[in-house]
Amino acid sequence: MKVTLDINDNKAAAFLNFVKSLDFIHIQTQDDYQEPTKKEILESINQGMKEVQLHKEGKKELQSAKDFLNEL
């Protein structure tokens, strides 16, 4: 599970020290983020196109846009 927190600057250091002491928590910083490669982007687009083709052939049921937005 991922959780995003907004913490007041004056309390952040104390909170991070506490969280770092927990062995089941991984703190991801902005420095940890890696942009997807061109290959990864193209593979993702290709996979999406395959799913659309399967849907057109009646072999795959796709989620409606309304259901997708309701999940957000």
mmCIF file of the N, C-alpha and C atoms, coordinates in Angstrom:
data_MODEL
# 
_entry.id   MODEL 
# 
loop_
_atom_site.group_PDB 
_atom_site.id 
_atom_site.type_symbol 
_atom_site.label_atom_id 
_atom_site.label_alt_id 
_atom_site.label_comp_id 
_atom_site.label_asym_id 
_atom_site.label_entity_id 
_atom_site.label_seq_id 
_atom_site.pdbx_PDB_ins_code 
_atom_site.Cartn_x 
_atom_site.Cartn_y 
_atom_site.Cartn_z 
_atom_site.occupancy 
_atom_site.B_iso_or_equiv 
_atom_site.pdbx_formal_charge 
_atom_site.auth_seq_id 
_atom_site.auth_comp_id 
_atom_site.auth_asym_id 
_atom_site.auth_atom_id 
_atom_site.pdbx_PDB_model_num 
ATOM 1   N N  . MET A 1 1  ? 0.849   -1.167  0.000   1.00 0.00 ? 1  MET A N  1 
ATOM 2   C CA . MET A 1 1  ? 0.000   0.000   0.000   1.00 0.00 ? 1  MET A CA 1 
ATOM 3   C C  . MET A 1 1  ? 0.893   1.228   0.000   1.00 0.00 ? 1  MET A C  1 
ATOM 4   N N  . LYS A 1 2  ? 0.456   2.231   -0.728  1.00 0.00 ? 2  LYS A N  1 
ATOM 5   C CA . LYS A 1 2  ? 1.186   3.493   -0.735  1.00 0.00 ? 2  LYS A CA 1 
ATOM 6   C C  . LYS A 1 2  ? 0.311   4.550   -0.071  1.00 0.00 ? 2  LYS A C  1 
ATOM 7   N N  . VAL A 1 3  ? 0.956   5.390   0.710   1.00 0.00 ? 3  VAL A N  1 
ATOM 8   C CA . VAL A 1 3  ? 0.272   6.456   1.421   1.00 0.00 ? 3  VAL A CA 1 
ATOM 9   C C  . VAL A 1 3  ? 1.064   7.734   1.230   1.00 0.00 ? 3  VAL A C  1 
ATOM 10  N N  . THR A 1 4  ? 0.384   8.820   0.939   1.00 0.00 ? 4  THR A N  1 
ATOM 11  C CA . THR A 1 4  ? 1.021   10.122  0.815   1.00 0.00 ? 4  THR A CA 1 
ATOM 12  C C  . THR A 1 4  ? 0.596   10.977  1.998   1.00 0.00 ? 4  THR A C  1 
ATOM 13  N N  . LEU A 1 5  ? 1.547   11.599  2.637   1.00 0.00 ? 5  LEU A N  1 
ATOM 14  C CA . LEU A 1 5  ? 1.266   12.422  3.816   1.00 0.00 ? 5  LEU A CA 1 
ATOM 15  C C  . LEU A 1 5  ? 1.758   13.839  3.612   1.00 0.00 ? 5  LEU A C  1 
ATOM 16  N N  . ASP A 1 6  ? 1.012   14.784  4.126   1.00 0.00 ? 6  ASP A N  1 
ATOM 17  C CA . ASP A 1 6  ? 1.472   16.171  4.221   1.00 0.00 ? 6  ASP A CA 1 
ATOM 18  C C  . ASP A 1 6  ? 1.772   16.433  5.695   1.00 0.00 ? 6  ASP A C  1 
ATOM 19  N N  . ILE A 1 7  ? 3.016   16.790  5.984   1.00 0.00 ? 7  ILE A N  1 
ATOM 20  C CA . ILE A 1 7  ? 3.435   16.991  7.371   1.00 0.00 ? 7  ILE A CA 1 
ATOM 21  C C  . ILE A 1 7  ? 4.025   18.389  7.496   1.00 0.00 ? 7  ILE A C  1 
ATOM 22  N N  . ASN A 1 8  ? 3.647   19.090  8.546   1.00 0.00 ? 8  ASN A N  1 
ATOM 23  C CA . ASN A 1 8  ? 4.208   20.418  8.794   1.00 0.00 ? 8  ASN A CA 1 
ATOM 24  C C  . ASN A 1 8  ? 5.729   20.323  8.874   1.00 0.00 ? 8  ASN A C  1 
ATOM 25  N N  . ASP A 1 9  ? 6.390   21.300  8.278   1.00 0.00 ? 9  ASP A N  1 
ATOM 26  C CA . ASP A 1 9  ? 7.851   21.291  8.233   1.00 0.00 ? 9  ASP A CA 1 
ATOM 27  C C  . ASP A 1 9  ? 8.477   21.164  9.617   1.00 0.00 ? 9  ASP A C  1 
ATOM 28  N N  . ASN A 1 10 ? 7.882   21.796  10.605  1.00 0.00 ? 10 ASN A N  1 
ATOM 29  C CA . ASN A 1 10 ? 8.486   21.782  11.941  1.00 0.00 ? 10 ASN A CA 1 
ATOM 30  C C  . ASN A 1 10 ? 8.332   20.419  12.634  1.00 0.00 ? 10 ASN A C  1 
ATOM 31  N N  . LYS A 1 11 ? 7.516   19.533  12.098  1.00 0.00 ? 11 LYS A N  1 
ATOM 32  C CA . LYS A 1 11 ? 7.334   18.203  12.688  1.00 0.00 ? 11 LYS A CA 1 
ATOM 33  C C  . LYS A 1 11 ? 7.895   17.093  11.795  1.00 0.00 ? 11 LYS A C  1 
ATOM 34  N N  . ALA A 1 12 ? 8.281   17.419  10.577  1.00 0.00 ? 12 ALA A N  1 
ATOM 35  C CA . ALA A 1 12 ? 8.683   16.405  9.603   1.00 0.00 ? 12 ALA A CA 1 
ATOM 36  C C  . ALA A 1 12 ? 9.906   15.608  10.053  1.00 0.00 ? 12 ALA A C  1 
ATOM 37  N N  . ALA A 1 13 ? 10.916  16.256  10.580  1.00 0.00 ? 13 ALA A N  1 
ATOM 38  C CA . ALA A 1 13 ? 12.140  15.563  10.979  1.00 0.00 ? 13 ALA A CA 1 
ATOM 39  C C  . ALA A 1 13 ? 11.850  14.509  12.054  1.00 0.00 ? 13 ALA A C  1 
ATOM 40  N N  . ALA A 1 14 ? 11.073  14.874  13.050  1.00 0.00 ? 14 ALA A N  1 
ATOM 41  C CA . ALA A 1 14 ? 10.737  13.928  14.120  1.00 0.00 ? 14 ALA A CA 1 
ATOM 42  C C  . ALA A 1 14 ? 9.934   12.763  13.569  1.00 0.00 ? 14 ALA A C  1 
ATOM 43  N N  . PHE A 1 15 ? 8.983   13.050  12.688  1.00 0.00 ? 15 PHE A N  1 
ATOM 44  C CA . PHE A 1 15 ? 8.164   11.994  12.103  1.00 0.00 ? 15 PHE A CA 1 
ATOM 45  C C  . PHE A 1 15 ? 9.015   11.046  11.261  1.00 0.00 ? 15 PHE A C  1 
ATOM 46  N N  . LEU A 1 16 ? 9.898   11.602  10.433  1.00 0.00 ? 16 LEU A N  1 
ATOM 47  C CA . LEU A 1 16 ? 10.751  10.759  9.595   1.00 0.00 ? 16 LEU A CA 1 
ATOM 48  C C  . LEU A 1 16 ? 11.687  9.889   10.430  1.00 0.00 ? 16 LEU A C  1 
ATOM 49  N N  . ASN A 1 17 ? 12.203  10.420  11.511  1.00 0.00 ? 17 ASN A N  1 
ATOM 50  C CA . ASN A 1 17 ? 13.047  9.606   12.398  1.00 0.00 ? 17 ASN A CA 1 
ATOM 51  C C  . ASN A 1 17 ? 12.273  8.422   12.957  1.00 0.00 ? 17 ASN A C  1 
ATOM 52  N N  . PHE A 1 18 ? 11.029  8.660   13.340  1.00 0.00 ? 18 PHE A N  1 
ATOM 53  C CA . PHE A 1 18 ? 10.192  7.575   13.847  1.00 0.00 ? 18 PHE A CA 1 
ATOM 54  C C  . PHE A 1 18 ? 9.918   6.542   12.758  1.00 0.00 ? 18 PHE A C  1 
ATOM 55  N N  . VAL A 1 19 ? 9.513   7.002   11.581  1.00 0.00 ? 19 VAL A N  1 
ATOM 56  C CA . VAL A 1 19 ? 9.153   6.097   10.492  1.00 0.00 ? 19 VAL A CA 1 
ATOM 57  C C  . VAL A 1 19 ? 10.367  5.274   10.059  1.00 0.00 ? 19 VAL A C  1 
ATOM 58  N N  . LYS A 1 20 ? 11.532  5.880   10.016  1.00 0.00 ? 20 LYS A N  1 
ATOM 59  C CA . LYS A 1 20 ? 12.744  5.157   9.615   1.00 0.00 ? 20 LYS A CA 1 
ATOM 60  C C  . LYS A 1 20 ? 13.075  4.025   10.587  1.00 0.00 ? 20 LYS A C  1 
ATOM 61  N N  . SER A 1 21 ? 12.605  4.115   11.810  1.00 0.00 ? 21 SER A N  1 
ATOM 62  C CA . SER A 1 21 ? 12.878  3.065   12.791  1.00 0.00 ? 21 SER A CA 1 
ATOM 63  C C  . SER A 1 21 ? 12.011  1.824   12.569  1.00 0.00 ? 21 SER A C  1 
ATOM 64  N N  . LEU A 1 22 ? 11.013  1.928   11.733  1.00 0.00 ? 22 LEU A N  1 
ATOM 65  C CA . LEU A 1 22 ? 10.123  0.797   11.451  1.00 0.00 ? 22 LEU A CA 1 
ATOM 66  C C  . LEU A 1 22 ? 10.683  0.001   10.272  1.00 0.00 ? 22 LEU A C  1 
ATOM 67  N N  . ASP A 1 23 ? 10.886  -1.297  10.488  1.00 0.00 ? 23 ASP A N  1 
ATOM 68  C CA . ASP A 1 23 ? 11.536  -2.103  9.449   1.00 0.00 ? 23 ASP A CA 1 
ATOM 69  C C  . ASP A 1 23 ? 10.624  -2.461  8.279   1.00 0.00 ? 23 ASP A C  1 
ATOM 70  N N  . PHE A 1 24 ? 9.335   -2.219  8.385   1.00 0.00 ? 24 PHE A N  1 
ATOM 71  C CA . PHE A 1 24 ? 8.402   -2.588  7.316   1.00 0.00 ? 24 PHE A CA 1 
ATOM 72  C C  . PHE A 1 24 ? 7.998   -1.408  6.439   1.00 0.00 ? 24 PHE A C  1 
ATOM 73  N N  . ILE A 1 25 ? 8.687   -0.286  6.603   1.00 0.00 ? 25 ILE A N  1 
ATOM 74  C CA . ILE A 1 25 ? 8.354   0.908   5.829   1.00 0.00 ? 25 ILE A CA 1 
ATOM 75  C C  . ILE A 1 25 ? 9.540   1.291   4.948   1.00 0.00 ? 25 ILE A C  1 
ATOM 76  N N  . HIS A 1 26 ? 9.252   1.600   3.697   1.00 0.00 ? 26 HIS A N  1 
ATOM 77  C CA . HIS A 1 26 ? 10.267  2.104   2.766   1.00 0.00 ? 26 HIS A CA 1 
ATOM 78  C C  . HIS A 1 26 ? 9.877   3.528   2.412   1.00 0.00 ? 26 HIS A C  1 
ATOM 79  N N  . ILE A 1 27 ? 10.795  4.441   2.582   1.00 0.00 ? 27 ILE A N  1 
ATOM 80  C CA . ILE A 1 27 ? 10.546  5.837   2.258   1.00 0.00 ? 27 ILE A CA 1 
ATOM 81  C C  . ILE A 1 27 ? 11.098  6.100   0.869   1.00 0.00 ? 27 ILE A C  1 
ATOM 82  N N  . GLN A 1 28 ? 10.220  6.526   -0.018  1.00 0.00 ? 28 GLN A N  1 
ATOM 83  C CA . GLN A 1 28 ? 10.640  6.837   -1.387  1.00 0.00 ? 28 GLN A CA 1 
ATOM 84  C C  . GLN A 1 28 ? 10.745  8.345   -1.516  1.00 0.00 ? 28 GLN A C  1 
ATOM 85  N N  . THR A 1 29 ? 11.900  8.793   -1.934  1.00 0.00 ? 29 THR A N  1 
ATOM 86  C CA . THR A 1 29 ? 12.106  10.221  -2.135  1.00 0.00 ? 29 THR A CA 1 
ATOM 87  C C  . THR A 1 29 ? 11.972  10.542  -3.610  1.00 0.00 ? 29 THR A C  1 
ATOM 88  N N  . GLN A 1 30 ? 11.920  11.807  -3.920  1.00 0.00 ? 30 GLN A N  1 
ATOM 89  C CA . GLN A 1 30 ? 11.851  12.207  -5.318  1.00 0.00 ? 30 GLN A CA 1 
ATOM 90  C C  . GLN A 1 30 ? 13.093  11.749  -6.070  1.00 0.00 ? 30 GLN A C  1 
ATOM 91  N N  . ASP A 1 31 ? 14.201  11.615  -5.383  1.00 0.00 ? 31 ASP A N  1 
ATOM 92  C CA . ASP A 1 31 ? 15.433  11.143  -6.018  1.00 0.00 ? 31 ASP A CA 1 
ATOM 93  C C  . ASP A 1 31 ? 15.319  9.683   -6.451  1.00 0.00 ? 31 ASP A C  1 
ATOM 94  N N  . ASP A 1 32 ? 14.412  8.911   -5.797  1.00 0.00 ? 32 ASP A N  1 
ATOM 95  C CA . ASP A 1 32 ? 14.227  7.504   -6.137  1.00 0.00 ? 32 ASP A CA 1 
ATOM 96  C C  . ASP A 1 32 ? 13.435  7.328   -7.430  1.00 0.00 ? 32 ASP A C  1 
ATOM 97  N N  . TYR A 1 33 ? 12.688  8.343   -7.840  1.00 0.00 ? 33 TYR A N  1 
ATOM 98  C CA . TYR A 1 33 ? 11.835  8.239   -9.018  1.00 0.00 ? 33 TYR A CA 1 
ATOM 99  C C  . TYR A 1 33 ? 12.686  8.175   -10.280 1.00 0.00 ? 33 TYR A C  1 
ATOM 100 N N  . GLN A 1 34 ? 12.329  7.246   -11.162 1.00 0.00 ? 34 GLN A N  1 
ATOM 101 C CA . GLN A 1 34 ? 13.026  7.134   -12.441 1.00 0.00 ? 34 GLN A CA 1 
ATOM 102 C C  . GLN A 1 34 ? 12.012  7.278   -13.567 1.00 0.00 ? 34 GLN A C  1 
ATOM 103 N N  . GLU A 1 35 ? 12.304  8.145   -14.493 1.00 0.00 ? 35 GLU A N  1 
ATOM 104 C CA . GLU A 1 35 ? 11.453  8.306   -15.661 1.00 0.00 ? 35 GLU A CA 1 
ATOM 105 C C  . GLU A 1 35 ? 11.439  6.993   -16.442 1.00 0.00 ? 35 GLU A C  1 
ATOM 106 N N  . PRO A 1 36 ? 10.280  6.614   -16.980 1.00 0.00 ? 36 PRO A N  1 
ATOM 107 C CA . PRO A 1 36 ? 10.267  5.398   -17.800 1.00 0.00 ? 36 PRO A CA 1 
ATOM 108 C C  . PRO A 1 36 ? 11.092  5.609   -19.066 1.00 0.00 ? 36 PRO A C  1 
ATOM 109 N N  . THR A 1 37 ? 11.699  4.533   -19.516 1.00 0.00 ? 37 THR A N  1 
ATOM 110 C CA . THR A 1 37 ? 12.496  4.612   -20.732 1.00 0.00 ? 37 THR A CA 1 
ATOM 111 C C  . THR A 1 37 ? 11.573  4.631   -21.946 1.00 0.00 ? 37 THR A C  1 
ATOM 112 N N  . LYS A 1 38 ? 12.128  5.012   -23.073 1.00 0.00 ? 38 LYS A N  1 
ATOM 113 C CA . LYS A 1 38 ? 11.357  5.019   -24.320 1.00 0.00 ? 38 LYS A CA 1 
ATOM 114 C C  . LYS A 1 38 ? 10.817  3.617   -24.596 1.00 0.00 ? 38 LYS A C  1 
ATOM 115 N N  . LYS A 1 39 ? 11.638  2.604   -24.353 1.00 0.00 ? 39 LYS A N  1 
ATOM 116 C CA . LYS A 1 39 ? 11.226  1.216   -24.568 1.00 0.00 ? 39 LYS A CA 1 
ATOM 117 C C  . LYS A 1 39 ? 10.034  0.854   -23.681 1.00 0.00 ? 39 LYS A C  1 
ATOM 118 N N  . GLU A 1 40 ? 10.081  1.243   -22.406 1.00 0.00 ? 40 GLU A N  1 
ATOM 119 C CA . GLU A 1 40 ? 8.984   0.945   -21.482 1.00 0.00 ? 40 GLU A CA 1 
ATOM 120 C C  . GLU A 1 40 ? 7.693   1.640   -21.912 1.00 0.00 ? 40 GLU A C  1 
ATOM 121 N N  . ILE A 1 41 ? 7.812   2.873   -22.367 1.00 0.00 ? 41 ILE A N  1 
ATOM 122 C CA . ILE A 1 41 ? 6.639   3.618   -22.822 1.00 0.00 ? 41 ILE A CA 1 
ATOM 123 C C  . ILE A 1 41 ? 6.025   2.939   -24.041 1.00 0.00 ? 41 ILE A C  1 
ATOM 124 N N  . LEU A 1 42 ? 6.859   2.571   -24.999 1.00 0.00 ? 42 LEU A N  1 
ATOM 125 C CA . LEU A 1 42 ? 6.361   1.918   -26.203 1.00 0.00 ? 42 LEU A CA 1 
ATOM 126 C C  . LEU A 1 42 ? 5.742   0.555   -25.896 1.00 0.00 ? 42 LEU A C  1 
ATOM 127 N N  . GLU A 1 43 ? 6.331   -0.196  -24.970 1.00 0.00 ? 43 GLU A N  1 
ATOM 128 C CA . GLU A 1 43 ? 5.757   -1.484  -24.571 1.00 0.00 ? 43 GLU A CA 1 
ATOM 129 C C  . GLU A 1 43 ? 4.385   -1.298  -23.934 1.00 0.00 ? 43 GLU A C  1 
ATOM 130 N N  . SER A 1 44 ? 4.240   -0.264  -23.121 1.00 0.00 ? 44 SER A N  1 
ATOM 131 C CA . SER A 1 44 ? 2.961   0.024   -22.480 1.00 0.00 ? 44 SER A CA 1 
ATOM 132 C C  . SER A 1 44 ? 1.889   0.389   -23.512 1.00 0.00 ? 44 SER A C  1 
ATOM 133 N N  . ILE A 1 45 ? 2.266   1.207   -24.476 1.00 0.00 ? 45 ILE A N  1 
ATOM 134 C CA . ILE A 1 45 ? 1.332   1.589   -25.545 1.00 0.00 ? 45 ILE A CA 1 
ATOM 135 C C  . ILE A 1 45 ? 0.952   0.356   -26.360 1.00 0.00 ? 45 ILE A C  1 
ATOM 136 N N  . ASN A 1 46 ? 1.937   -0.478  -26.687 1.00 0.00 ? 46 ASN A N  1 
ATOM 137 C CA . ASN A 1 46 ? 1.682   -1.697  -27.452 1.00 0.00 ? 46 ASN A CA 1 
ATOM 138 C C  . ASN A 1 46 ? 0.724   -2.625  -26.710 1.00 0.00 ? 46 ASN A C  1 
ATOM 139 N N  . GLN A 1 47 ? 0.932   -2.779  -25.409 1.00 0.00 ? 47 GLN A N  1 
ATOM 140 C CA . GLN A 1 47 ? 0.046   -3.625  -24.601 1.00 0.00 ? 47 GLN A CA 1 
ATOM 141 C C  . GLN A 1 47 ? -1.381  -3.074  -24.621 1.00 0.00 ? 47 GLN A C  1 
ATOM 142 N N  . GLY A 1 48 ? -1.516  -1.777  -24.524 1.00 0.00 ? 48 GLY A N  1 
ATOM 143 C CA . GLY A 1 48 ? -2.836  -1.157  -24.584 1.00 0.00 ? 48 GLY A CA 1 
ATOM 144 C C  . GLY A 1 48 ? -3.516  -1.391  -25.922 1.00 0.00 ? 48 GLY A C  1 
ATOM 145 N N  . MET A 1 49 ? -2.753  -1.295  -26.984 1.00 0.00 ? 49 MET A N  1 
ATOM 146 C CA . MET A 1 49 ? -3.312  -1.538  -28.320 1.00 0.00 ? 49 MET A CA 1 
ATOM 147 C C  . MET A 1 49 ? -3.764  -2.986  -28.479 1.00 0.00 ? 49 MET A C  1 
ATOM 148 N N  . LYS A 1 50 ? -3.011  -3.922  -27.905 1.00 0.00 ? 50 LYS A N  1 
ATOM 149 C CA . LYS A 1 50 ? -3.405  -5.332  -27.942 1.00 0.00 ? 50 LYS A CA 1 
ATOM 150 C C  . LYS A 1 50 ? -4.725  -5.542  -27.204 1.00 0.00 ? 50 LYS A C  1 
ATOM 151 N N  . GLU A 1 51 ? -4.885  -4.868  -26.062 1.00 0.00 ? 51 GLU A N  1 
ATOM 152 C CA . GLU A 1 51 ? -6.123  -4.989  -25.300 1.00 0.00 ? 51 GLU A CA 1 
ATOM 153 C C  . GLU A 1 51 ? -7.305  -4.416  -26.076 1.00 0.00 ? 51 GLU A C  1 
ATOM 154 N N  . VAL A 1 52 ? -7.096  -3.308  -26.766 1.00 0.00 ? 52 VAL A N  1 
ATOM 155 C CA . VAL A 1 52 ? -8.160  -2.723  -27.592 1.00 0.00 ? 52 VAL A CA 1 
ATOM 156 C C  . VAL A 1 52 ? -8.542  -3.694  -28.704 1.00 0.00 ? 52 VAL A C  1 
ATOM 157 N N  . GLN A 1 53 ? -7.555  -4.315  -29.339 1.00 0.00 ? 53 GLN A N  1 
ATOM 158 C CA . GLN A 1 53 ? -7.838  -5.273  -30.405 1.00 0.00 ? 53 GLN A CA 1 
ATOM 159 C C  . GLN A 1 53 ? -8.627  -6.465  -29.872 1.00 0.00 ? 53 GLN A C  1 
ATOM 160 N N  . LEU A 1 54 ? -8.242  -6.985  -28.715 1.00 0.00 ? 54 LEU A N  1 
ATOM 161 C CA . LEU A 1 54 ? -8.980  -8.096  -28.106 1.00 0.00 ? 54 LEU A CA 1 
ATOM 162 C C  . LEU A 1 54 ? -10.417 -7.693  -27.791 1.00 0.00 ? 54 LEU A C  1 
ATOM 163 N N  . HIS A 1 55 ? -10.601 -6.467  -27.348 1.00 0.00 ? 55 HIS A N  1 
ATOM 164 C CA . HIS A 1 55 ? -11.948 -5.971  -27.058 1.00 0.00 ? 55 HIS A CA 1 
ATOM 165 C C  . HIS A 1 55 ? -12.780 -5.908  -28.346 1.00 0.00 ? 55 HIS A C  1 
ATOM 166 N N  . LYS A 1 56 ? -12.179 -5.420  -29.416 1.00 0.00 ? 56 LYS A N  1 
ATOM 167 C CA . LYS A 1 56 ? -12.883 -5.340  -30.704 1.00 0.00 ? 56 LYS A CA 1 
ATOM 168 C C  . LYS A 1 56 ? -13.292 -6.724  -31.201 1.00 0.00 ? 56 LYS A C  1 
ATOM 169 N N  . GLU A 1 57 ? -12.460 -7.732  -30.899 1.00 0.00 ? 57 GLU A N  1 
ATOM 170 C CA . GLU A 1 57 ? -12.743 -9.097  -31.309 1.00 0.00 ? 57 GLU A CA 1 
ATOM 171 C C  . GLU A 1 57 ? -13.719 -9.794  -30.358 1.00 0.00 ? 57 GLU A C  1 
ATOM 172 N N  . GLY A 1 58 ? -14.120 -9.091  -29.284 1.00 0.00 ? 58 GLY A N  1 
ATOM 173 C CA . GLY A 1 58 ? -15.043 -9.675  -28.320 1.00 0.00 ? 58 GLY A CA 1 
ATOM 174 C C  . GLY A 1 58 ? -14.389 -10.640 -27.358 1.00 0.00 ? 58 GLY A C  1 
ATOM 175 N N  . LYS A 1 59 ? -13.076 -10.630 -27.270 1.00 0.00 ? 59 LYS A N  1 
ATOM 176 C CA . LYS A 1 59 ? -12.336 -11.558 -26.408 1.00 0.00 ? 59 LYS A CA 1 
ATOM 177 C C  . LYS A 1 59 ? -11.976 -10.963 -25.058 1.00 0.00 ? 59 LYS A C  1 
ATOM 178 N N  . LYS A 1 60 ? -12.207 -9.659  -24.901 1.00 0.00 ? 60 LYS A N  1 
ATOM 179 C CA . LYS A 1 60 ? -11.841 -9.004  -23.641 1.00 0.00 ? 60 LYS A CA 1 
ATOM 180 C C  . LYS A 1 60 ? -12.862 -7.923  -23.328 1.00 0.00 ? 60 LYS A C  1 
ATOM 181 N N  . GLU A 1 61 ? -13.312 -7.924  -22.090 1.00 0.00 ? 61 GLU A N  1 
ATOM 182 C CA . GLU A 1 61 ? -14.233 -6.890  -21.632 1.00 0.00 ? 61 GLU A CA 1 
ATOM 183 C C  . GLU A 1 61 ? -13.404 -5.777  -20.990 1.00 0.00 ? 61 GLU A C  1 
ATOM 184 N N  . LEU A 1 62 ? -13.616 -4.556  -21.441 1.00 0.00 ? 62 LEU A N  1 
ATOM 185 C CA . LEU A 1 62 ? -12.880 -3.420  -20.891 1.00 0.00 ? 62 LEU A CA 1 
ATOM 186 C C  . LEU A 1 62 ? -13.740 -2.666  -19.893 1.00 0.00 ? 62 LEU A C  1 
ATOM 187 N N  . GLN A 1 63 ? -13.108 -2.013  -18.969 1.00 0.00 ? 63 GLN A N  1 
ATOM 188 C CA . GLN A 1 63 ? -13.775 -1.208  -17.957 1.00 0.00 ? 63 GLN A CA 1 
ATOM 189 C C  . GLN A 1 63 ? -14.259 0.092   -18.602 1.00 0.00 ? 63 GLN A C  1 
ATOM 190 N N  . SER A 1 64 ? -15.440 0.535   -18.201 1.00 0.00 ? 64 SER A N  1 
ATOM 191 C CA . SER A 1 64 ? -15.934 1.794   -18.732 1.00 0.00 ? 64 SER A CA 1 
ATOM 192 C C  . SER A 1 64 ? -15.157 2.968   -18.134 1.00 0.00 ? 64 SER A C  1 
ATOM 193 N N  . ALA A 1 65 ? -15.157 4.077   -18.829 1.00 0.00 ? 65 ALA A N  1 
ATOM 194 C CA . ALA A 1 65 ? -14.466 5.280   -18.332 1.00 0.00 ? 65 ALA A CA 1 
ATOM 195 C C  . ALA A 1 65 ? -15.083 5.716   -17.001 1.00 0.00 ? 65 ALA A C  1 
ATOM 196 N N  . LYS A 1 66 ? -16.398 5.594   -16.891 1.00 0.00 ? 66 LYS A N  1 
ATOM 197 C CA . LYS A 1 66 ? -17.072 5.989   -15.652 1.00 0.00 ? 66 LYS A CA 1 
ATOM 198 C C  . LYS A 1 66 ? -16.579 5.141   -14.475 1.00 0.00 ? 66 LYS A C  1 
ATOM 199 N N  . ASP A 1 67 ? -16.485 3.810   -14.667 1.00 0.00 ? 67 ASP A N  1 
ATOM 200 C CA . ASP A 1 67 ? -15.996 2.940   -13.598 1.00 0.00 ? 67 ASP A CA 1 
ATOM 201 C C  . ASP A 1 67 ? -14.538 3.252   -13.258 1.00 0.00 ? 67 ASP A C  1 
ATOM 202 N N  . PHE A 1 68 ? -13.742 3.527   -14.281 1.00 0.00 ? 68 PHE A N  1 
ATOM 203 C CA . PHE A 1 68 ? -12.348 3.886   -14.046 1.00 0.00 ? 68 PHE A CA 1 
ATOM 204 C C  . PHE A 1 68 ? -12.242 5.133   -13.193 1.00 0.00 ? 68 PHE A C  1 
ATOM 205 N N  . LEU A 1 69 ? -13.010 6.172   -13.546 1.00 0.00 ? 69 LEU A N  1 
ATOM 206 C CA . LEU A 1 69 ? -12.953 7.424   -12.788 1.00 0.00 ? 69 LEU A CA 1 
ATOM 207 C C  . LEU A 1 69 ? -13.490 7.238   -11.379 1.00 0.00 ? 69 LEU A C  1 
ATOM 208 N N  . ASN A 1 70 ? -14.464 6.373   -11.192 1.00 0.00 ? 70 ASN A N  1 
ATOM 209 C CA . ASN A 1 70 ? -14.997 6.124   -9.849  1.00 0.00 ? 70 ASN A CA 1 
ATOM 210 C C  . ASN A 1 70 ? -13.961 5.467   -8.946  1.00 0.00 ? 70 ASN A C  1 
ATOM 211 N N  . GLU A 1 71 ? -13.026 4.721   -9.541  1.00 0.00 ? 71 GLU A N  1 
ATOM 212 C CA . GLU A 1 71 ? -11.971 4.108   -8.736  1.00 0.00 ? 71 GLU A CA 1 
ATOM 213 C C  . GLU A 1 71 ? -10.988 5.136   -8.199  1.00 0.00 ? 71 GLU A C  1 
ATOM 214 N N  . LEU A 1 72 ? -10.873 6.263   -8.891  1.00 0.00 ? 72 LEU A N  1 
ATOM 215 C CA . LEU A 1 72 ? -9.946  7.302   -8.454  1.00 0.00 ? 72 LEU A CA 1 
ATOM 216 C C  . LEU A 1 72 ? -10.557 8.004   -7.302  1.00 0.00 ? 72 LEU A C  1 
# 
